[in-house]
Amino acid sequence: MIVVMKAHATPAEIEAVVERVQQAGFQAHKIVGVERTVVACVGEERGKEELAQLEFFSGVDSVLPVLKPYKLAARELHPDGSRVDVGGVEIGGKRLAVMAGPCAIESAAQMQGAAQAVKAAGAHMLRGGAFKPRTSPYSFQGMEHEGLLLLERAGREVGLPVVTEVMDPHDIERVAEHADMLQVGARNAQNFSLLRRLGKLNKPILLKRGMSTKLDEFLMAAEYILSGGNTRVVLCERGIRTFETATRNTLDLNAIPVLKQWTHLPVIVDPSHGTGAEALVIPMALAAVAAGADGLMIEVHPNPEKALSDGPQQLRPARFAELMGAVRRVAEAVERTV
C-alpha cells in the first residue's frame, strides 16, 4: 500500500502516518517529491485492511494498493521518476549520464590515460573493474585493492566520480571507501546476501541485469536493496543470453520502455557487454538513447588490443569522442541533453 499525502501536509501529519504504519507492523518508507510526500507501507499482506483506515488521517489524500510484487520499485510510488546523485552527477533527469572507462584496471598509466580521454570527450563518470568476475578461473581477475586505489586516484585527478563492481559482501566497506557508486554485476544480480548488505549502505548502487533474468526478477532484485533502506538504485540493461550467437549477448532495448512503465528507478544501458563488439557499440548506444535510456556505460581503453579483459568490445578514445558527438545529436532529438 502507499499513502499519498496532500500537497500541503505538515511534517507532524506525515510523522503521524509513519508512526501508525509502524504500529501496524509495516515498514514505512517516506518518499519526498516536489509537490507531495508518499509513504510506502511494506509488510505482510494480511494486515493491509488496517492501513486502509489511514485515509481518514489528517493530511492524507489517498491510500492506494500496489499490485506489483516489487512495492518500493513500482512506478506508482514515484510517478515522476527518481533521480540519483552520484558525486554531483544526476542520473534520471533530463541530462543523460555517461560512464566510461576500461573493463579492467591494469596499471596507473592505463587508468590515467583512460580517465583523461573520457573526461575530454565529455563523460560524467569514470568506470573501471578492480574485481573481475570471469568465466574461467585462469583469466585475469583484476588488481583488487590496488586497482581501487588507482581508480580513485585517476577519478580525482580529472574530477570524475568513479563506479566499480563489488563481488563479495565482505568487500563492500573496502570498495565503498574508494568508489562513489558500487556496481552489482550480471553474475550477482540475484546474489541476495550481497543485495541485502548493499541495502544498508549509504552509497548509490548500479544494478546490472542478469544474463538470464526476467524484468520482474530484475526489479525484485532491486527491491532487496530498496527494502534495506538504500533508495539510490540505478538499473542497467547489459544484454541477455538468447539462442543468437552473432553477438556476445542480445541487447534488450525493449527493456527500457518497459522498465520506464513499471518502475521509477533510472535506467541506463551498457552496449559494450550487450554486443561484445566494438563496431556495434555506437549504433546500439544511440538506439538506447532514442529508446529513453537515462544514461550509458561504455568501455574505453587506450590500447584495446593489449587489454587483459574484453578487448574486442572496448572503444579507443577517438571512437569514444565520436560516440559522444553522435549521442549529443540523438539526445537533442528526444529532448535530452548530455
Buried (B, 14 or more C-beta within 10 A) or exposed (E): BBBBBBEEBEEEBBBBBBEBBEEBEBBBBBBEBEEBBBBBBBBEEEEBEBBEEBEEBEBBBEBBEBEBEBBBBBBBBBEEBBBBBBBEBBBBBEBBBBBBBBBBBBEEEBBBBBBBBBBEBBBBBBBBBBBBBBEEEEEBBBBBBEBBBBBBBBBEBBEBBBBBBBBBBEBBEBBBEBBBBBBBBBBBBBBEEBBBBBBEBEBBBBBBBBBEBEBEBBBBBBBBBBBBEBBBBBBBBBBBEEEEEEBBBBBBBEBBEBBBEBBBBBBBBBBBBBBBBBEBBBEBBBBBBBBBBBBBBBBBBBBBEEBBBBBBBBBBBEBBBBBBEBBBEBBEEEEBEB
